[in-house]
Amino acid sequence: MDLLPWINAMQKISGRYFILASVTFLIFYILFPRYFHKIKIQKLFPKAINYYRDVFFSVISILIFSTMAYVSFALLKPYNNLNYGSVNNYFFFALSFVWMFFLHDTYFYWAHRLMHHPTLFKSVHLVHHKSTNPSPWTAYAFHPLEAIVEAGIIPLVAFTLPVHKSAFILFMLFQILYNIYGHLGYELYPKGFSKTFIGRWISTGTSHNQHHKLFKGNYGLYTLIWDRWMGTVRDDYDKTYEQVRE
């Protein structure tokens, strides 16, 4: 069995996580916390033990993500729909990115709602929610069983519509960037954004931070589309967003 693809997958996934989380942590938590203090969602900072716990579980998650990628793209390569050739249709390339965006957003919302079932929450999802004041290190801090569920998006993409390899790599970069933003603890969108025509559908750092702090509502990953359709946007979301941006 050739384990080189698994090692390559682990290097890419861990590299994205540790580089991006380190850079954002260094900027917002070490070098310039006073400069960005006004847009800090929760003014207090997490304790060091929270960072260590999040990194520990993130490493386990990365191993699981790498294994899922290895199975989907190496062991089952003859059966997946990943295109390794040259990009001949840029419209379809862009369309596949949009498709992965909404597919992942839908998958995450319903999987996340499932994780909040009392049984699964206490035994599985609580690991992620121990960071009631999340940081960039929280992005991949999942219980191993939840990490398997989170990694389910990989075969879901691999074995459905055709996707170019470059589009998938670009999407994986986007998802960890937005995931880190959601757990950053700072609100980067401008004042009034949550009430704009587009902004009311976007999952912001404030909306996800509220979810971590209060445990209920705001379940979306990239958007609040499903939250608004299902009535799970927190009633105090807009008020909290404006308080942060004031």
N, C-alpha and C positions, 0 to 999 in steps of 0.2 A: 504493500500500500504506500503510495507516494504522499507523504505528509507535507511536502513543500507548499502546495496550495493553501493548506491550513495555516502554516507558519506565515505565509504572505498575507493572508486575510487577517490574522491576528496582529501583524505589524501595522497594517493599514488602519484597522479599527482602533487599536490602542494608540497609534500615533495621532490620529484625529482627536481622540478624547484627551490625551495628556497634553498635547501641544495647545489646543484651543482652550481647555480648562485652565491650564497653567498661565497662559497669556492674559486671559480675562481676570483670573484671580489676582495675578500680579498687579494689573492696572487698577482694579476696583477695590481690592482688599488690602494691598500692601503699599503701593506707591502713592495713589491719589484718592484715598477714601474721603479725605476732607473736601477735596475739590468736587467730588460727586455726591457729597452728603445730602444735598437737597433732593436728589432723585432716588435716594435709598428708600425702599418700600417699607421695610421694618428697620428702624433706626439702630437697634442693637445688632451686634454681629454674633454669628454662631460661635460656640465654644470649639476649641481645637478637637475635642473628641468626636464632634460631628463630622469634621473634615476627614479624620482617619477612618471612621466607620463608612463614610460614603465612598472613599477610595477603595477600601477593602471589598465592598460589595460590587463596585464598578469593575474591578479586575475579574471577579467571578463572572459578571455579565459579559465582559469582553470575550472570555473563553467560550461562553455559550454562543454568543453572536458569531464568533469565528467558526465554531463547529457547524452551525446552521448554514453559514455561507459556504463552507467546504462541502457539505452534503449537497446543497442545492446547485452549486456552480462547478464542482469538480466531480464528485461521485456520480451525480445525475446529469452531467453536462449534455449527454446525447438527447435528453428529454426536455430540457428547459428551453425557454424562448429568448434567451439572451443572444443578441446579435454582436459578433466580434468583428465584423467587416468594417469597411469604411462607411462614413456617414454620407449617404446619397440623398436623403430626404430630410432637410432641416426642419420643415414644417412638422413632420411626424416626430422628429427628435424632440422639438419643443412640446408637442402635444403629449408625448409619452411622459415628459416631466410633469406636466399639469395633471395627467392621469394618476401618476404615482403620488402626487401631492394629495389629491382628494381621496384616493384609495387608502393611503396611510392615515389621513385625518379621520376617516370613517372607521377604519379598523381600530385605531387607538381609542376613539371615543367609547365604542361599545365594549372593548376589552377592559378599558378603564372603569366603566360603569360596573362591569362584572366583578372587577377586583374590589369594589366597594360593597359587595354583598358581605354581611356580617362575618360569615365563616371564612371567606377568602381574605377579608381585610385583616382580621386578627392573626391569621396564620401565615399570610403571604405579603399583602400590600403594606402592612404596617412598617416593614423595613424601610420602604421608600418614604413613608410619612413620618418617620422619626425625625426627619429634617423638617420641622415646622417652620424653620427660617432657612430656606435652602440656599445653596451656593453653587458655583459652577461644577463642583465635584459631585453634586447630587444627580446630575443628568443621567448617569447610567447606574445609579445605586439601587439595584433591584434584588429582591429575594430570587434565588435561582429559578424557582418555578415561574415567577413573573418574568424573568429574563427570557425564558423559553417562549412565553406568550408574546412578549415584545418582539422577539426575533421571528415570530410567525409572519411578519410582513415580508421577509426575504423570500421564502418559497411562494408566497402569495403573488409577488411580483414576477418571480422567475418562471412560474408555470401558468401564467395567464397571458395577457397581451404581449406581443413582441416588444422588447425594449433594448436599445443599443447599450452596450457596456459602458460607454462614456456617459450616457444619460443617467445610468444607474449610479455610477461613481459620483457624478455631480449632485445627484439627489441625496446620496448618503452624506456628502459634505454639508449640504443644506440642512438636512435633518439634525445633525449634531450641533450645527451653529444655532439653529432656532431652539433646540432643546436646552443648550447652555444659556441662551438669552432668557428662556422661560424660567430657569432656575437661578439666574444671575443675582436676583435680589435688588435690582435697580430697574427703573422704568425708562427706557430709551425712546419710546414714542413721545411726540410732543403733547403739550397741553391741549385738551379738548378732543384728542384723537378718538377716544372710545365712543364719542357721540357723532362722529362724522359718518357719511354714507358708507364708506368702505371700512372705517375703523370699528364700527359696531359689530362687524363680522369677524374681526381679527382677535385671536387669542394673544393677549399682551403679557408682559412680565407681571403686571399687577394682578391680572385675572388668575394666573397660575400660582402666584404667591399666596393669594387669598385661599386657593384650594389647599395648599400645603398647611397654612396656618389654621384654617377652620374646618378642613376635611370634607366639606360638602359643597357641591356646585362647581361650575367652571371646569368641566371635565375635558374640554377640547385640547388638542395639541397645537395645531397651526391656526385653526379658526374656531369661532364660536357658533358656526352654522348649526351643528347638531344641538348644542346647548340652547340656542334660541328656539329651534323647532321643538325640542323636548321640554322646554321650560325649566332648564337647569342652570341658567345664568343667575348668579346671586343678585338679589334685589339691591344690595349695597355696593355692587361693582362700580358703577359709574361714579358714585359719591367717593368711594375709596380712591379711584383713579385720579380724580380731580384733587383730592387731598394730597396725594403723592406729588402731583405735578405743580401744586401751588408752592 
